[in-house]
Amino acid sequence: MPSADSTEDKAKSVPILNPLNVYGRVFFLSWWGFFVAFWSWYAFPPLLTETIKKDLNLSQAEIANSNILALAAALIVRLLAGAACDRIGARWTFAGILLLGSVPTALAGTVNSPHGLVVLRFFIGILGGSFIPCQVWTTGFFDKSVVGTANSLAAGLGNAGSGVTYFLMPAIFNSLVQRQGLSEHKAWRVAFVVPFILITATAIAMILTCPDTPTGKWSSRSRDIKRHLDMRDTFFSASAAGDKKGTASSIDSGGLSNDTIQLNSNRGQGHYMDAQAQEDDLLTAASWELVEEPTVQSSLTAVGSLSTLSLIVVYFCSFGTELCVNSILGAYYARNFPTLGQTGSGSWAAMFGLLNAVFRPAGGIISDVIYRYTKSLWAKKMLIHFFGFSLGIFLVLIGIDDPRSKPMMFGLMTGLAFFEEAGNGACFSLVPHVRPTSNGETDTSLIQISWLMVSQA
């Protein structure tokens, strides 16, 4: 069981391998829900190049249009998800997105025309909005000293779903054709049943096994904080007014944390100033945890603040690079290394996404370690800029050299992946410090505007 702060019971460590613990369970379902959502969202491209294209007689323009519509849906859902997280909580928002996205996933097998494919992929794009509640939910359960690690781990492991799907969907399809004897026409349709089952089961698990916040229901989070603080005020007031020997022990300490009892003990020993300083820290922590009800004014304030805008530019450079690279990497490998063929170039391109499972968490972990030793947000900011500068160097090197050697190409792409994906992780380790009372809206504005900038680039 990880230690937790006394105001909101946020964990001060990340129990990665312990889903039986409530913090470990929330962490697991955060990244796993994101993983299966991205698996389904990207499930079409691996089969679209040959099998589905041939079965539905698709043109390249129709394939491109379906890709655009899938992205457009994710943009819309992510825009709404931030406000939903601040209003009803990340857990219900997350589960709702998964359940809504599971319906078109299950209906993938009913597509029989190019128009139907475009419409279906638009609605499957709902799953692309799962990133917002994933990050907001982990932010709500982990202390700011480790929130960068938690967010980047959840995002990195979840984002790997976009790479894993390039291996899983063809494997499922081939198994249905070779072992079950299904025709290609039926096999690719049946293959989508697998992500549908996983998405639905994950959403149900979130609803039945996890709380909204460490203190309980989302609707009562403010009352829970106020209750803890009121109990402290009563405890401290009685302690200051009463006899130092007996007053503290005569007060009902039910529900009070060990930190509160220790603070009172310090006062009784004459260390009032130290206890007062600790109490002020607790009050500051409590205000850091409160979440505002989203309004038009608060949304505009969150988007228009200088700190949010600066992060938008940074995220545009890091995640914008990932979107652009992912869109052309398979074709780039196929052009430079024709012997790889379609399957080989696709597999190597998938590795760029899979590296998120390691490199994105690394960025958040490095950011948290630096912050733990420096206690300065400027250290986090300098790290993000270092990642961005190094990312630019690798882009220039790849562009100038245009490698025809596989070791050189894959080595440079791995370096690019590290600085780009670690930059994403470090960026979201800074987000909770920007506007703590509007984390959902801050996440949304950061991602939405960055995506819009990329689409116009």
Steps between C-alpha positions, in 0.01 A plus 500: 500500500668827393521788747250780437469869581259585782283750313374300203661160558705527180763230463864603524619200300366310199411131571551388142476125565226494763149520346351371826586831668254782416779726371651217298157405364424857388844527343460166319153576364613850397775377273320180397182689407709741293685203345189310383341825381799579280515139386148528361550854370800390295366152419403584141834620350687166536227324299404795284804497273409175327214291642233761573601714204449204267180380668327839486662620175641809671693775326794668668293818538227307685759349735641847567152637570431223752828585676404867518153427639642268767727783614218757487284297736786474750545877489132558578489246783820629658356850496195380696684253722694762696188680617332165571794396720471821701123463533429128555849360559753318285383147583148542359631702206755227422247216529247694292748557217595132498138380495403746227802400292435130549173518304651602162790261568251213523326625184821504293399172340184654354690738270444423132581826320758779500241744637420260783869471585539878527196531727603207718857622547367839603308342788786266593704820526309566824754270663777746417360726771596249771836670555341790690329301780803269516724791597246678721421180693865424578558865591222470757649195671872580515685770689669776302841358603433191284220617270741538208606139537140377531372707205788414269487129586124485438532700178802307374359155567162602361642668193683178420159363398535690173816300427385164635194504274730476195604157629177382666241570231691320220572213742130466591403527133754236391390266779136525393592428138757225551369322811128570498456476125321834461516688173689829496166675447373366835827480693581870514145572619511239776842628612339816640305294755821462705556872576123541554502238779808649666370857484163406650655289778742781587223761525293273725806436722554875539140550609484206742846491658634857517407823682481844343760648735715369787242636745191360327238644267583788269193695611616501863870578446474863621304398809759235583784752486301754701416235760867413546596866532214581739603209719856638503378848592292360786789287617752783490265752662422269788867415534604865520227596750521196726753348732807378315498176693145382461317698239634318199425159643147603602402594145341239281764425237278279288567562134807717568818410322828419667637827358234696689576321827872562447437869433311530827777316683750752366289786632472337838876484515531868426582469128201707398670677212609173339152356540345816356728476198397137447134595534544775240657243267198275545263788425699580187487135395125496553445802280723336238262201488166681466352490149286782365170437327572566130349820360554697181705755691717242675557320170611820327723586796660154493563512124617862493744490790865548408604179674245296301595665171870431557427132561286490186799613292724239666247220450446608140872441438519162676167329435463680169822333389362161605181546297691609191759221527236231557312609189794452260747267672381175340514652152839659575649164603348331194656762271848484654498122552284337228607150608305538827172487313168618639499268805861567594481877466174503696652294779801728531273805491295350783811496717496880512163486677596206721798690639247725675470226763859574609594849385188694598510375861873576505426867434257521790728307736802718418284810549377379840851410617633843403205671670547290815860617534462862385145580622482733201255503210768676297695175505205323336471778244870484413477123457208536256696752294805273499287216362356732234841630393642146475191388306567773245860388457393144415239624251766705322746209495241261351394760243853579387639146498186321372657168612515201268668286764261317733718533813540873440131553423364302792762645736406857410129420522550349846679816613220711353241283676672542837514879501157542341315250721690591817409861424132402498539333838686795651238738363220324687704493819473880490129522412372437858696806619349736241136527611439234766134598539431443128713200406241365257470828311876553500562152358231555238621842384860377490417203278225652287683814394820304439311257275336786311839662446637171367205454263561845355876450469 
